[in-house]
């Protein structure tokens, strides 16, 4: 399904795997980041604003990926710890 979105005063027809609502949300996020960067930097060229927005969003994405990796490691560590506790309790009960 193709979704019509507006990003930084330009209309795009996008096809997204996540459906119309998700594609619209993503476009709104990109538009918001581009507008914020344009306000903060006073850059007028839309291509430069788009590149800065892409770098900003990539940085945010990488930070979230790293946070996810740390959380997965913590869950894995706790799971192993609880598994050992459970094994000890089960062996004492037998």
C-alpha positions in Angstrom: 0.0 0.0 0.0 1.3 3.4 -0.9 0.9 6.2 1.6 1.0 9.9 0.8 3.0 11.9 3.4 4.4 15.3 3.6 8.0 15.9 4.9 9.4 19.4 5.0 6.8 20.8 2.7 7.3 18.1 0.1 4.9 15.4 -0.8 6.1 11.8 -1.0 4.4 8.5 -1.9 5.9 5.8 0.3 5.4 2.1 0.7 6.1 0.9 4.2 6.0 -2.6 5.6 4.5 -1.4 8.8 1.3 -0.1 7.3 -0.2 3.3 6.7 -0.3 4.5 10.4 3.4 3.6 11.0 4.5 5.2 7.7 2.7 8.4 8.6 4.3 8.4 12.1 7.7 7.9 10.7 7.2 10.7 8.2 6.0 13.0 11.0 9.1 12.2 13.0 11.4 12.9 10.1 9.5 16.2 9.4 9.8 17.2 13.1 13.6 16.5 13.2 14.2 18.4 10.0 12.2 21.4 11.2 14.0 21.4 14.6 17.4 21.2 12.8 16.4 24.0 10.5 15.4 26.2 13.4 18.5 25.5 15.5 21.0 25.8 12.7 19.3 28.3 10.4 20.3 26.1 7.4 18.0 26.8 4.5 19.1 24.2 2.0 16.7 21.3 2.4 19.3 18.7 1.3 21.6 19.8 4.1 18.8 19.8 6.5 17.9 16.2 5.4 21.5 15.0 5.8 21.7 16.5 9.3 18.4 15.0 10.2 19.6 11.6 8.9 22.7 11.8 11.0 20.7 12.9 14.0 18.2 10.0 13.6 21.1 7.5 12.9 22.8 8.6 16.2 19.5 8.2 18.1 19.0 4.8 16.5 22.5 3.7 17.4 22.1 4.8 21.0 18.9 2.9 21.3 20.5 -0.2 19.8 23.3 0.0 22.3 20.8 0.4 25.1 18.9 -2.7 23.8 22.1 -4.7 23.7 22.9 -3.8 27.3 19.4 -4.7 28.4 19.5 -8.0 26.6 22.9 -8.8 28.2 21.4 -7.9 31.7 18.4 -10.1 31.0 20.6 -13.0 29.9 22.8 -12.6 33.0 19.8 -12.6 35.3 18.3 -15.6 33.5 21.5 -17.6 34.0 21.6 -16.5 37.6 18.0 -17.6 38.3 18.5 -20.8 36.4 21.4 -21.7 38.7 19.3 -20.8 41.8 16.5 -22.9 40.5 18.8 -25.9 39.7 20.2 -25.7 43.2 16.8 -25.6 44.8 15.6 -28.5 42.7 18.7 -30.6 43.5 18.3 -30.0 47.3 14.6 -30.9 47.0 15.4 -34.3 45.5 
